[in-house]
Each structure stands twice: as structure tokens, then as C-alpha cells.
């Protein structure tokens, strides 16, 4: 048996944390950037800008300052580069920054939040109700009213419920990672998502009842 073969057999298996880091492109890029590879930051912006845009749109609605918030997230990332350690998935780390900024933005403009949700935004906030019955202009207009009602109902959710729902439904994020974004436990996140769905159901009950009658 050669020395190389023996070395390979005796080499320890990577830990689950090491394997997770190896599979986390964002964490690898951050470490490269931290080590002096400036091109790695450009790649981070390229990979995560659209994800941040979608997250902020779903959380805040079609607000005029989403571009500013995306830029602010990356600015915070620049400021924290030297302190960065890959203790969580990079998307979790990045979304935590975005959540804190979004909560501040939401607080500053809470009275205008619902009015800025756009039917034509291109982001489906809650699997908009099926379009089977939209066979006339009147039905199309009513459908638009339903969509607006759904978006307003989501906008009215408490911030942690809203973000938990968005991350679970649209970013397919596990509850433990959502907990890291929100600073909550996995059990608390499950409760947040459940309450969010119940609150939406209650807010949309008139529309749901009408759909059931028409079905």
C-alpha cells in the first residue's frame, strides 16, 4: 500500500459543519473576500441581489426604496467583513441583516405599507387564488380585488410572522434557519408560521367564502 493511499484512508471525515461550509457558496465567497479576493464580493452581489430584492418586496411591498435597502445590506456586509465567521449559512446571515433593515423601514412607513403593494409587481405573495372563474371583465376586476386583499392581509401581519411566512413559503428555508434570521427558536418559528396562516385565513374569510360558493 502506498503512502498516499494510507494517508487517504487515515484522513478524518469532514464534520457536518465543514461539509455545510463546503456546500455554502456564499460562505466560501465571504472567506475568499475576507482573505483579499475583491472579485469574490462582486460575485456575492451577483448571486444575492435578486434574492434580497425578492425578500424585501415580499416583506415590504413595492416600496420605492428597495434599491436603497439592497445597497444598504451590502454596505453592512462590507462593514462586517473582517468580523465574519461562517457560523451559519451565508443566506441566513445576509437575510438577518436584511430583516433588521426592513423592520426599521417598515416602522418608518407603517401607515403607508398596505397602499404600496402592487398587483402588477410580479411577486405572488400567497399563491394568489386560482383564475378558473375569471372569464369576464367583471371577474377579472374582482380577481384584482382579491389579489389586493391578499397583499393587504400579508402587509398587516406582525413583522416576525410576515418574515417567517415569506422565508418558509418562498425561500424554502428550514425553520431552524428562519429562527436564526429572526433571533427565535425553531419552535417559536413554527408557531409564527401557524399564526400567520391563521391570521391570513381570518382576514380573507369573506373572499374564501365567496370562492367556495362559486366553486
C-alpha positions, 0 to 999 in steps of 0.5 A: 500500500502506498503512502498516499493511499494510507494517508487517504484512508487515515484522513478524518471525515469532514464534520457536518459543519465543514461539509455545510461550509463546503456546500455554502457558496456564499460562505466560501465567497465571504472567506475568499473576500475576507482573505483579499479576493475583491472579485469574490464580493462582486460575485456575492452581489451577483448571486444575492441581489435578486434574492434580497430584492425578492425578500424585501418586496415580499416583506415590504411591498413595492416600496420605492426604496428597495434599491436603497435597502439592497445597497444598504445590506451590502454596505453592512456586509462590507462593514462586517467583513473582517468580523465574519465567521461562517457560523451559519449559512451565508443566506441566513446571515445576509437575510438577518441583516436584511430583516433588521433593515426592513423592520426599521423601514417598515416602522418608518412607513407603517401607515403607508405599507398596505397602499404600496403593494402592487398587483402588477409587481410580479411577486405572488405573495400567497399563491394568489387564488386560482383564475378558473372563474375569471372569464369576464371583465367583471371577474377579472376586476374582482380577481384584482380585488382579491389579489389586493386583499391578499397583499393587504392581509400579508402587509398587516401581519406582525413583522416576525410572522410576515418574515417567517411566512415569506422565508418558509413559503418562498425561500424554502428555508428550514425553520431552524434557519428562519429562527436564526434570521429572526433571533427565535427558536425553531419552535417559536418559528413554527408557531409564527408560521401557524399564526400567520396562516391563521391570521391570513385565513381570518382576514380573507374569510369573506373572499374564501367564502365567496370562492367556495360558493362559486366553486 
